[in-house]
Every structure is written in structure tokens, then in C-alpha cells.
Amino acid sequence: MKIRHKVYTLAIAFSASVWIIDAFLDFFFFYEKTLWDVLILDIPEHELYIRLMITAFFIIFAEISYHILKKQQELKEHFHITLKSIGDAVISTDSYGRINDMNKVAENITGWDHEEAKGEYLNKVFHIINTHTREPADNPADKVFKDGHIVGLANHTSLISKNGDEYQIADSASPIKNKNGRIEGVVLVFSDVSEKYKRQEALKASEAKFRSIIDNAPDGIFISDENGKYLEINQAACDITGYSQEELLKMSIPDLLQKTEVEKGLEHFKEVMDTGSSRGEVGFLTKTGENRFCQVAAVKLTKNRILGFVKDVTERREAEEKLRINDSRYRKAQHIGRVGNWEYNLTTSTFWGSGEAKRIYGFDLDSKHFTTEEVEKCIPDREKVHQALIDLIEREKPYDLEFEIITKDKGESRIIHSIAVLEKDSKGNPEKVSGVVHDITSRKQAEETLQLKDKMLSQAQSIASVGSWTLNVETNELTWSDETYRIFGLKEQEFSPNYKAFLDIVHPDDRDMVNATYTNSVKELAEGYKIEHRIIRQDNGEIRHVYEKCHHERNETGSIIRSVGMVQDITEKKKAEQKLIDALEKARESDRLKSAFLANMSHEIRTPMNGILGFSELLKNPKLSGKEKEKYIQIIENSGKRMLDTINDIVDISKIEAGQIDVVKSEVPVNKILEEQYHFFQREAKAKGLKLIYEPSLPDNDSHIITDRRKLEGVLTNLIKNAIKYTETGKITIGCSKSENENKEFLEFYVKDTGIGIPPHRTEAIFNRFEQADVEDTNVFEGSGLGLAISKSYVEMLDGRIGVTSKESYGSTFTFSIPYTKQQIKKTSTEGNPKNEQQQSMNNLSVMIAEDDKTSKMFFNAILEDTVDKIIYTTSGKETINKCRENPDTDIILMDIKMPDINGYDATREIRKFNQDVIIIAQTAYGLSGDKEKALEAGCNEYISKPINKELLFEKIKLCLKKKSI
């Protein structure tokens, strides 16, 4: 055995494997002699060499075998490392489709561990289905075994993992063949392409949406190459040009241009290619040969692609040309008639006058000194003009007067006839005075001359700015003045006036009345008549109102021989009268709505007051159970909140009406506000069986803006409360998104409900003040009816707009937008956040309560007497200042703002002169916008509005203590 150990040791020394050593030893002991015998016995030399050679052979064979096995082991380890390192999932099977191996990626996707999956059939671990039909998909390994080729999955294949997760995958299965080409297994390589698949689907949807927008755009859109050849065209472009898409795609840009516009169009095209963009108007020809004009805006997309937007502006250009011609005619008419117009803005105290008005007063047309001060210098009797303006503005007395002026340039005396009207703003306040000035110097001189020559002409000229006519009763000859022709819309050279032709111009419904009035006055030998009736202008078919006054002239025998009359267009006067009637009706309607509002307010205040007083009386019953007391207290609290909401609405609408609400802008976190609104109303919505949904779509880094936080929160609160109030079943969705309009960015908020909806004829009226109070079918809903009016005012104060789309019985969507003024997000610390503050002890505090209301004192005493160490009461600002001097150890002052002698703001300022350490918390019943800022500016540490919330008060106290301790 010793020699066997020696040989074993010798074999190990030659690094032979165990089985090689055993084989070698078995062979060696085939000989009956031991190595020792070989070494010590005397045997023939050649036999000894042979034995040594055999021994050496086996030793060498063992060494080679060891290295071969070691190499195989290394290859196997390398294969496993490679398999584990592959980024895609890999599974290999044997010839029966059972799993041999799988890498970590395959384990993660399938949910199967390598050890538990080994030996399982591939179908069990690799569970795949059709993504769309949800039917099981064919196993790729089966097809590989059948066809012997590489197999790939369809694009819509999903893998269901062991734990039920679903992955969109892409894979391929390949056969594993031996050197004889026989399939000994399958290797399956697959990867999770869920995100890629989603992106592809989203891209398809986006492309489809973009294509739909292009196809349905109201303006023409085209894409051309660098030579101007159309590559893509939408339907609007076809509608504008009259060509089909097939026809346009065979054409280029110059093919559509008018001959005189080709060079201009090519210049625009070159500008796009050189600078990247161009905008302008060019003339083009439609398919029918019509000359039209379009506005083109083009941008360079790529080196050889241009995107263009086309809008037909033919009608706009024609309208502008007509406007230019009319303006020119208007200026000429003013110059010829020596009539100018002027305007005085009462708000800005600015004066404006037309060119003719400047000429009348003797100013240069380009003069910048045509002001009220300079004009007054030209009027000797300026007091007369002043008084006429005052009477117009304050008493609405008609402004119609003649006065003398001394021209600025030549110092000439001229006679002016001026007429003016008062214009008001939407609230009925005087806004501006608009008038005309007519140089009537020549007319006045002519009147004076004509008065001496002819009585008839004197009567006609006494009627200023009206048409005149004469009718010869004997010859039936009718004569019209130029003004009469103008009033009737006729030209003298185109019309021969006679009585029958005049009646044809009269409105058919007034014709018999006019004829009877004239003929009866002649038959009865009356002095004349006055009449108002309608006519139909012959140039444009417009119906106008006229006032006619007639005087009959007689011969020596008393017979009527001539009728002399005037005709005046009083259409504007009629419109003004109708405006007065409408204004009166509007005032009556406003008075009726306010009466309904007051009745509603009475109901909204008396109803919760009835709950407060009634259940307060019931609480006096000593036999009440604890649950009954708790129920009655809850009713009292709810009634109090309801009445407080009503009072807040009345206060807000009153301040809005008085223009006393200021916009206080600061950095506002929009997402945080929406989340707070969502959480605040979640319980109320849930209690009513409604689902409240918040759709966050604004990234946090874009959600900080500069605006008035209180007004933004007020609008959102009103809209969400209304949505909950008017929705019985379904859901309410709130959210916000960013939009752009006219190169300005806006934030658009929305509150969508599935409630009762709004009738189409009331979608605008609901934003009016007092409107709900007059709606008969809303009396089942509590509330002041001012919420939407307040919201509209708030949104407009923030330079925004509010609107609603609704369908009865299906719900409403309220939207409002405000300017998006972005504010960079600042890093904030947890300091000052009551939720992150360590609890501060209040047991050793000395608190001074400055309050002159006994009920409020009782409330403070009730919530503080068991919490703080010492309470000092004061009833006036002066007493509070003195008590603070006498008690320098006071920790906190609860400062009422409205107190006798000195208010809370001034008292705080005085205290801060000698005590900077005491914590002062302002408490007020006003609760209006800007109060907090006033309190902080006066030196207060914090602010709280009445009614006081105990938890909120304690949080603010602890917050102030925490800040003070830092």
C-alpha cells in the first residue's frame, strides 16, 4: 500500500485527474510486482525501460485529459457568464422543449426563478397571448421544432408573467443543431418593448391627430420642396384655389400667381430659403380665373422643405379699400361742409378733434396743441360753453348751442354751431362727450340777407340742417332741397319729384296716414300740420324715421295755393328715445332683480339664523341625550357656516361694486392649490355620492406663477361648490392646462360636472349679479346666487376670461383662464410649516387679549383658560398699549383690529416702539383682501380672520413660538 500511495502522490505531482490516476494505478497493479520491486530487483534493463515508458505514457495521458476537462469547465463557465450578461432575455430548451437554462433578464420578465423553471416545458414559463384579441399565441419553439428555421413573434404579442404582470415583447426563436444538423433544442431571445410599443402607438395617434388638424384647418396649408413644387396640400387650400389635391400636387407656387404677382411671390419664396421665414400678401388666380389675394406665412422646415399657411384675404382687402374711400369721402364732406367733430374723455381729461375741427379754430392740421385749454382761449364767452357742458354731464340737458370764436391763426370772428351727446360706460357713469362743430358764419350771414328778401326762404332757413320742400297746389309741382334728396336717398338728376312719387317712398304701413294728413289739412284749410312717419331710402332700402312740418300759404281770397314744408331725419333721435326706453326697462329689470335678491338674502340669512336660534333654544332642555346635543350643535355649526358664506358673498359683491377690491399678487403654487381644493371638497363630494377627480397635467416646475392667490382660490371654490350643489349623480372633474393665444401664454382651469346643466339662453345670464335670485326653479338650492358674479369679477381683475358650455340634464363645464406669468420655484425649508413643526408647549404662556366684544372674550376664555398660564383682557387700543408696558413678560397679544380710540394697526405700531419680542397676532371680523398684508406691515407676526378656528389659532401660535425660538 505504501507504494500505491507513492504512485498516487506521484500522479498528483503530474496534475492528473482522479479518474486518470485510478486508471493508471489499476493498470500499474496489473503487474504483480510493485514499483519498489522494479527499483530494487534485478530485472533486465530493456524490461525496465519498457515499464518506465508505459508508466510515462499513462502519466502524460492523465496530464492531457486533465487539461481537456479544465478547458471544458472554463468554456462552460464562460457560457454561463455570457448568458447572464446578455441584455435581452434568453431561454434555452432541450429537444423536448423543456427549459435547460435562462438568464436573469428572463427571470425578471417571466417571474420564474432559474432553478424552479429548469425542466419545465416552455409553454408553462413562456406564457404569451395576442395583445389585441387576448387569445393564446402560438409557442415559437413548436414552430422551430417543426420547420427548423428561425421564428419571430408578431408585433402585438404580450407575455403574462408568473405574478400576472403583462409585457409587450419582441422575440426570436432559433434551433440548436448538432454537427449532423439535428435539432437538439431551441434558444429563445426576447425583450420587453412595452415602452417602445406605447411610444409607437402614441406616435401613430399623434400623427393621426396632426393629420386631422391639417385636413380640417380653416386656412390653407401646404408643404413644398426647394423648387416650389407642392408636396402636400390640405382641403382648405383646395377650397381657396378651386383646384383638387391631385391637380395642385402637379403644380408649383408660380403656377397659381397672377402675372403681376409672380415676381413678388418669388421674392417671398427666396426670403424663406435665405432667412427661414417670410410673411406677406400676394395675388393668385383660382381655377376659374378669378383674381384673389391671400396672406401667406411660410417657414423653412428643412433644407429642402417649406411649410406654408394660406388665408384668403380678398374680402378684407376690399373692405379696407372701401373703408379708405369712405374715410376720404368723410374728410372731404367735413371740409366741404365746414363740419368737424371732437371728443372729450372725462376719465383721462384728454381732448381730440378732427382735421376740419382744427381748421375751423385756425389750428394747423398736425398741431399737437389742440387741447381744451387752447380751444377755450378761442372762445370769448367760454362760460356759456362751460355751463352747457356741465348741464349735459350732470343733468343730461341737450348740448346744442351757437357761439362766437376767434380763430387762432388769423384772429377772425366766426360763428360756430356745436351739438354734443354724452356717452356712458357699462356701469352707467359718464365716460366721454362727443360732438360736432359747424362753421355757420356764412349761413348766418346768408340768413340775415335772405330774411330781408323773401319770407318763404326765411321760414325754410329757420329750420337748421333739414330738408325743405314746396308744393304748388294749383300746378301740383313739387320742389325739393338738396337735403331732402339726401334724406330720401335720391339724386336730383335721377328723380323728378311729385306727390305720387313721394308717397311711393313712404313706408307702406304709414302711406295712408301721411296722405290723409296732407289732404285733410288742405280740405279743412288748416294752417298746416306736423307728422312723424317712416320712409324707405331709395339707395339702400334702409327704413328711416322722419319728422315733417308743413305750412300752407294762401292767396287774397284765403285759398291755399302753396304748401311749404321741412323734413328732418329723426332716426337717431328715435334710436336715442328707444335707448332711453330700453334703459328704463333695464333699470326696472335691475330693480326687480335686486328686489328678488333682497328677498333671497332675507331667506338665506333667516333660514340659518332660524337653525341657530331654534336649536340653541332646544339645547337648554336638560333631558337631551348626548347624541341629540351633538346633532343640534352640528346643525348650529352648519347654519353658522352657511350664514357666514352668505355674508362673505354680500361683502365681496359690495366691495366689487364699489371698486374697492385690490389685486395683491404673489408667487402662487397652482398644483398645490388644486390639490388642496381637491382634498378639501373630497369629503363633501363623497358624502353626496359623487366622484371628485383631479387631473394633474401641469409639471411642478411650470406650476409657480405670479397672481392673486386669494382670488384664484375664491374662483375655484365657487365653481367646485356650485358643481357639487347642482350635481346629484356622477362625477366632478377639476384640472388645469397651459395654452397660448395671440403669442401670450395662459393657464386655463376647468371644473366639469354631470349635473342638471344650464339652458342655452341662460349661459351668459348666470354670471350677472342677483341673477339666481330671480330664477324660479333654483329655490331648492341654498346660496346667495352671487358666486358666479364674484368669480367673473375676480377673473377679470386677474386679466382673464370665464365661460361655460353646458347641456341640460348632461352637465356643465366652467372654464376660466388667467395670464401665465411664470415664477421660478424657490427652495423652501420646512420652517414655518405647521405640519412639520415640533409641538410647542403653551402651558407657561402669558396671553393678552385685546377685544371689546364680550362674546368674543367668552370664546377666547373658553379655549385658552385650560391651555395657557395667564390671560390679560383689554378693551381698547390705548389700554392694550399701557397693559403691554406694565406686563413686559407677556408672550402673545391677540390684537383685535377694530377697537375704540386706537385701532389694532396703530396700537401694534406703538407697541413695536418699545417691545420687539412679544408675538402679536391680528384678529379681525373683516376678513377682506389685503388685511393680512396691512397687519404684517403694521408689525404683526401673524393674522387670523373671524370667526376664529381654534385649531388654526393654536397652529399659528405654535408656529410663531417656533420661529421665535430659532
DAURBEL-V42110 format. One record per residue. RES is the residue in one small letter. SS is DSSP state (@ for helix, = for strand, . for the rest). D_LAST is the distance of its C-alpha to the last C-alpha in whole Angstrom. Layout:
# DAURBEL-V42110
RES_SS_D_LAST / RES_SS_D_LAST
This chain:
# DAURBEL-V42110
m_._89 / k_@_88 / i_@_89 / r_@_87 / h_@_84 / k_@_85 / v_@_86 / y_@_82 / t_@_80 / l_@_83 / a_@_82 / i_@_78 / a_@_78 / f_._80 / s_._77 / a_._79 / s_._77 / v_@_78 / w_@_80 / i_@_82 / i_@_82 / d_@_84 / a_@_86 / f_@_87 / l_@_88 / d_@_90 / f_@_92 / f_@_92 / f_._93 / f_._96 / y_._98 / e_._99 / k_._98 / t_._95 / l_@_94 / w_@_95 / d_@_98 / v_@_98 / l_@_97 / i_@_99 / l_._102 / d_._105 / i_._105 / p_._106 / e_@_104 / h_@_104 / e_@_103 / l_@_100 / y_@_99 / i_@_99 / r_@_97 / l_@_95 / m_@_94 / i_@_94 / t_@_91 / a_@_90 / f_@_90 / f_@_88 / i_@_85 / i_@_85 / f_@_85 / a_@_82 / e_@_80 / i_@_80 / s_@_80 / y_@_76 / h_@_75 / i_@_76 / l_@_74 / k_@_71 / k_@_71 / q_@_71 / q_@_68 / e_@_66 / l_@_68 / k_@_66 / e_@_63 / h_@_63 / f_@_64 / h_@_61 / i_@_58 / t_@_60 / l_@_60 / k_@_56 / s_@_55 / i_._56 / g_._54 / d_._56 / a_=_57 / v_=_60 / i_=_62 / s_=_66 / t_=_69 / d_._72 / s_._75 / y_._75 / g_._71 / r_=_69 / i_=_66 / n_=_66 / d_=_63 / m_=_60 / n_._57 / k_@_53 / v_@_53 / a_@_56 / e_@_54 / n_@_51 / i_@_53 / t_@_55 / g_._53 / w_._56 / d_._55 / h_@_58 / e_@_60 / e_@_60 / a_@_61 / k_._64 / g_._67 / e_._66 / y_=_68 / l_@_66 / n_@_67 / k_@_64 / v_@_61 / f_._62 / h_._62 / i_=_62 / i_=_63 / n_=_64 / t_._60 / h_._62 / t_._65 / r_._63 / e_._66 / p_=_66 / a_._67 / d_._70 / n_._69 / p_@_69 / a_@_71 / d_@_74 / k_@_75 / v_@_74 / f_@_77 / k_@_79 / d_@_79 / g_._78 / h_._76 / i_._72 / v_=_71 / g_=_68 / l_._66 / a_._66 / n_._63 / h_._62 / t_=_61 / s_=_59 / l_=_58 / i_=_57 / s_._55 / k_._55 / n_._52 / g_._53 / d_._51 / e_=_53 / y_=_53 / q_=_56 / i_=_57 / a_=_60 / d_=_62 / s_=_66 / a_=_68 / s_=_70 / p_=_73 / i_=_73 / k_=_77 / n_._79 / k_._81 / n_._84 / g_._82 / r_._81 / i_=_78 / e_=_76 / g_=_73 / v_=_70 / v_=_67 / l_=_65 / v_=_62 / f_=_60 / s_=_56 / d_=_53 / v_._54 / s_@_52 / e_@_49 / k_@_52 / y_@_54 / k_@_52 / r_@_51 / q_@_55 / e_@_55 / a_@_53 / l_@_54 / k_@_58 / a_@_56 / s_@_54 / e_@_58 / a_@_59 / k_@_57 / f_@_57 / r_@_61 / s_@_61 / i_@_59 / i_@_61 / d_@_64 / n_@_63 / a_._62 / p_._63 / d_._64 / g_=_66 / i_=_64 / f_=_66 / i_=_66 / s_=_68 / d_._69 / e_._69 / n_._73 / g_._72 / k_=_73 / y_=_72 / l_=_70 / e_=_68 / i_=_69 / n_._67 / q_@_69 / a_@_68 / a_@_70 / c_@_73 / d_@_73 / i_@_72 / t_@_75 / g_._77 / y_._78 / s_._77 / q_@_75 / e_@_78 / e_@_79 / l_@_76 / l_._75 / k_._79 / m_._78 / s_=_76 / i_@_74 / p_@_77 / d_@_79 / l_@_77 / l_=_77 / q_._79 / k_@_82 / t_@_80 / e_@_77 / v_@_77 / e_@_76 / k_@_73 / g_@_72 / l_@_73 / e_@_70 / h_@_68 / f_@_68 / k_@_68 / e_@_65 / v_@_63 / m_@_65 / d_@_64 / t_@_60 / g_._59 / s_=_59 / s_=_62 / r_=_62 / g_=_65 / e_=_68 / v_=_71 / g_=_74 / f_=_76 / l_=_79 / t_._79 / k_._81 / t_._84 / g_._83 / e_._81 / n_=_79 / r_=_76 / f_=_72 / c_=_69 / q_=_66 / v_=_65 / a_=_61 / a_=_62 / v_=_59 / k_=_60 / l_=_59 / t_=_60 / k_._63 / n_._66 / r_=_64 / i_=_64 / l_=_62 / g_=_63 / f_=_62 / v_=_65 / k_=_66 / d_=_69 / v_._68 / t_@_72 / e_@_72 / r_@_69 / r_@_71 / e_@_74 / a_@_71 / e_@_70 / e_@_73 / k_@_75 / l_@_72 / r_@_72 / i_@_76 / n_@_75 / d_@_73 / s_@_76 / r_@_78 / y_@_76 / r_@_75 / k_@_79 / a_@_80 / q_@_77 / h_@_79 / i_@_83 / g_@_82 / r_._80 / v_=_77 / g_=_74 / n_=_70 / w_=_67 / e_=_64 / y_=_61 / n_=_58 / l_._56 / t_._53 / t_._53 / s_._56 / t_=_57 / f_=_61 / w_=_63 / g_=_67 / s_._69 / g_@_71 / e_@_74 / a_@_72 / k_@_72 / r_@_75 / i_@_76 / y_@_74 / g_._75 / f_._72 / d_._72 / l_._71 / d_._68 / s_._67 / k_._63 / h_._64 / f_._65 / t_._63 / t_@_63 / e_@_64 / e_@_66 / v_@_68 / e_@_68 / k_@_70 / c_._73 / i_._73 / p_._75 / d_._75 / r_@_71 / e_@_71 / k_@_73 / v_@_71 / h_@_67 / q_@_69 / a_@_70 / l_@_66 / i_@_65 / d_@_67 / l_@_66 / i_@_63 / e_@_62 / r_@_66 / e_._66 / k_._70 / p_._72 / y_=_71 / d_=_75 / l_=_76 / e_=_79 / f_=_78 / e_=_79 / i_=_77 / i_=_78 / t_._77 / k_._75 / d_._77 / k_._80 / g_._80 / e_._82 / s_=_82 / r_=_82 / i_=_81 / i_=_78 / h_=_78 / s_=_75 / i_=_73 / a_=_70 / v_=_68 / l_=_64 / e_=_62 / k_=_59 / d_._55 / s_._54 / k_._53 / g_._56 / n_._55 / p_=_57 / e_=_56 / k_=_59 / v_=_63 / s_=_66 / g_=_69 / v_=_72 / v_=_74 / h_=_78 / d_=_80 / i_._83 / t_@_85 / s_@_88 / r_@_88 / k_@_88 / q_@_91 / a_@_93 / e_@_92 / e_@_94 / t_@_97 / l_@_97 / q_@_97 / l_@_100 / k_@_102 / d_._102 / k_@_100 / m_@_100 / l_@_97 / s_@_96 / q_@_95 / a_@_93 / q_@_91 / s_._90 / i_._88 / a_._85 / s_._84 / v_._86 / g_=_89 / s_=_93 / w_=_96 / t_=_99 / l_=_102 / n_=_105 / v_._107 / e_._110 / t_._110 / n_._106 / e_=_105 / l_=_101 / t_=_99 / w_=_96 / s_._93 / d_@_91 / e_@_88 / t_@_90 / y_@_90 / r_@_87 / i_@_86 / f_@_88 / g_._87 / l_._90 / k_._92 / e_@_95 / q_@_97 / e_@_96 / f_._97 / s_._100 / p_._99 / n_._101 / y_@_100 / k_@_100 / a_@_98 / f_@_96 / l_@_96 / d_@_95 / i_@_92 / v_=_91 / h_._88 / p_@_91 / d_@_89 / d_@_90 / r_@_93 / d_@_96 / m_@_94 / v_@_94 / n_@_98 / a_@_98 / t_@_97 / y_@_99 / t_@_102 / n_@_102 / s_@_101 / v_@_104 / k_@_106 / e_._105 / l_._105 / a_._102 / e_._100 / g_=_98 / y_=_95 / k_=_91 / i_=_89 / e_=_86 / h_=_87 / r_=_85 / i_=_87 / i_=_86 / r_._86 / q_._88 / d_._86 / n_._83 / g_._84 / e_._81 / i_=_82 / r_=_81 / h_=_82 / v_=_84 / y_=_86 / e_=_89 / k_=_91 / c_=_95 / h_=_98 / h_=_102 / e_=_104 / r_=_108 / n_._111 / e_._114 / t_._115 / g_._111 / s_._111 / i_=_107 / i_=_108 / r_=_104 / s_=_101 / v_=_98 / g_=_95 / m_=_91 / v_=_89 / q_=_85 / d_=_82 / i_._80 / t_@_78 / e_@_75 / k_@_75 / k_@_76 / k_@_72 / a_@_71 / e_@_72 / q_@_71 / k_@_68 / l_@_68 / i_@_69 / d_@_67 / a_@_64 / l_@_66 / e_@_66 / k_@_62 / a_@_61 / r_@_63 / e_@_61 / s_@_58 / d_@_59 / r_@_60 / l_@_57 / k_@_55 / s_@_57 / a_@_56 / f_@_52 / l_@_53 / a_@_54 / n_@_52 / m_@_49 / s_@_51 / h_@_51 / e_@_48 / i_@_46 / r_@_49 / t_@_49 / p_@_45 / m_@_46 / n_@_49 / g_@_47 / i_@_44 / l_@_47 / g_@_49 / f_@_47 / s_@_45 / e_@_49 / l_@_49 / l_._46 / k_._48 / n_._51 / p_._50 / k_._52 / l_._49 / s_._48 / g_@_45 / k_@_45 / e_@_47 / k_@_44 / e_@_41 / k_@_44 / y_@_44 / i_@_41 / q_@_40 / i_@_43 / i_@_41 / e_@_38 / n_@_40 / s_@_42 / g_@_39 / k_@_37 / r_@_41 / m_@_41 / l_@_38 / d_@_38 / t_@_42 / i_@_40 / n_@_37 / d_@_40 / i_@_42 / v_@_39 / d_@_39 / i_@_42 / s_@_43 / k_@_40 / i_@_42 / e_@_45 / a_@_44 / g_._42 / q_._39 / i_._37 / d_._35 / v_._33 / v_._30 / k_._29 / s_=_26 / e_=_25 / v_=_26 / p_=_26 / v_@_30 / n_@_30 / k_@_27 / i_@_29 / l_@_32 / e_@_31 / e_@_29 / q_@_32 / y_@_34 / h_@_32 / f_@_32 / f_@_36 / q_@_37 / r_@_37 / e_@_39 / a_@_41 / k_@_42 / a_@_43 / k_._45 / g_._47 / l_._45 / k_=_44 / l_=_41 / i_=_41 / y_=_38 / e_=_39 / p_._37 / s_._38 / l_._36 / p_._34 / d_@_30 / n_@_30 / d_@_33 / s_._31 / h_=_28 / i_=_30 / i_=_30 / t_=_31 / d_._30 / r_@_29 / r_@_30 / k_@_33 / l_@_33 / e_@_32 / g_@_34 / v_@_37 / l_@_36 / t_@_36 / n_@_39 / l_@_41 / i_@_40 / k_@_41 / n_@_44 / a_@_45 / i_@_44 / k_@_46 / y_._49 / t_._49 / e_._51 / t_._51 / g_._50 / k_=_47 / i_=_44 / t_=_43 / i_=_40 / g_=_39 / c_=_38 / s_=_40 / k_=_40 / s_=_44 / e_=_45 / n_=_48 / e_._49 / n_._47 / k_=_44 / e_=_42 / f_=_41 / l_=_39 / e_=_41 / f_=_40 / y_=_42 / v_=_43 / k_=_46 / d_=_47 / t_._51 / g_._51 / i_._54 / g_._54 / i_._55 / p_._59 / p_@_59 / h_@_60 / r_@_57 / t_._54 / e_._54 / a_@_54 / i_@_52 / f_@_49 / n_._51 / r_._49 / f_._51 / e_._53 / q_@_52 / a_@_53 / d_@_57 / v_._57 / e_@_59 / d_@_58 / t_@_55 / n_._55 / v_._54 / f_._50 / e_._48 / g_._46 / s_._46 / g_._47 / l_._45 / g_@_43 / l_@_45 / a_@_45 / i_@_42 / s_@_41 / k_@_44 / s_@_42 / y_@_39 / v_@_40 / e_@_42 / m_@_39 / l_._38 / d_._41 / g_._42 / r_=_45 / i_=_45 / g_=_48 / v_=_50 / t_=_53 / s_=_54 / k_=_57 / e_._58 / s_._58 / y_._56 / g_=_52 / s_=_51 / t_=_48 / f_=_46 / t_=_45 / f_=_43 / s_=_41 / i_=_39 / p_=_39 / y_._37 / t_._34 / k_=_32 / q_._29 / q_._27 / i_._25 / k_._21 / k_._19 / t_._16 / s_._13 / t_._13 / e_._10 / g_._11 / n_._14 / p_@_15 / k_@_17 / n_@_14 / e_._12 / q_._12 / q_._14 / q_._12 / s_._15 / m_._17 / n_._19 / n_._18 / l_._18 / s_=_20 / v_=_21 / m_=_23 / i_=_25 / a_=_27 / e_._30 / d_._34 / d_._35 / k_@_36 / t_@_36 / s_@_32 / k_@_31 / m_@_33 / f_@_31 / f_@_28 / n_@_29 / a_@_30 / i_@_27 / l_@_25 / e_._27 / d_._27 / t_._23 / v_._21 / d_._23 / k_=_24 / i_=_25 / i_=_26 / y_=_29 / t_=_30 / t_._32 / s_=_32 / g_@_30 / k_@_31 / e_@_31 / t_@_27 / i_@_27 / n_@_29 / k_@_27 / c_@_24 / r_@_25 / e_@_27 / n_._24 / p_._21 / d_._19 / t_._19 / d_._16 / i_=_17 / i_=_20 / l_=_22 / m_=_24 / d_=_27 / i_._28 / k_._32 / m_._33 / p_=_36 / d_._36 / i_._32 / n_._31 / g_@_27 / y_@_26 / d_@_28 / a_@_26 / t_@_23 / r_@_24 / e_@_25 / i_@_22 / r_@_20 / k_@_23 / f_@_22 / n_._18 / q_._15 / d_._13 / v_._15 / i_=_14 / i_=_17 / i_=_19 / a_=_22 / q_=_25 / t_=_28 / a_._31 / y_._32 / g_._30 / l_._31 / s_._30 / g_._28 / d_@_27 / k_@_23 / e_@_24 / k_@_25 / a_@_23 / l_@_20 / e_@_22 / a_@_23 / g_._19 / c_._18 / n_._15 / e_=_17 / y_=_20 / i_=_23 / s_=_27 / k_._29 / p_._30 / i_._27 / n_._26 / k_@_25 / e_@_23 / l_@_21 / l_@_20 / f_@_19 / e_@_17 / k_@_16 / i_@_15 / k_@_13 / l_@_11 / c_@_10 / l_@_9 / k_@_7 / k_@_5 / k_@_6 / s_@_4 / i_._0
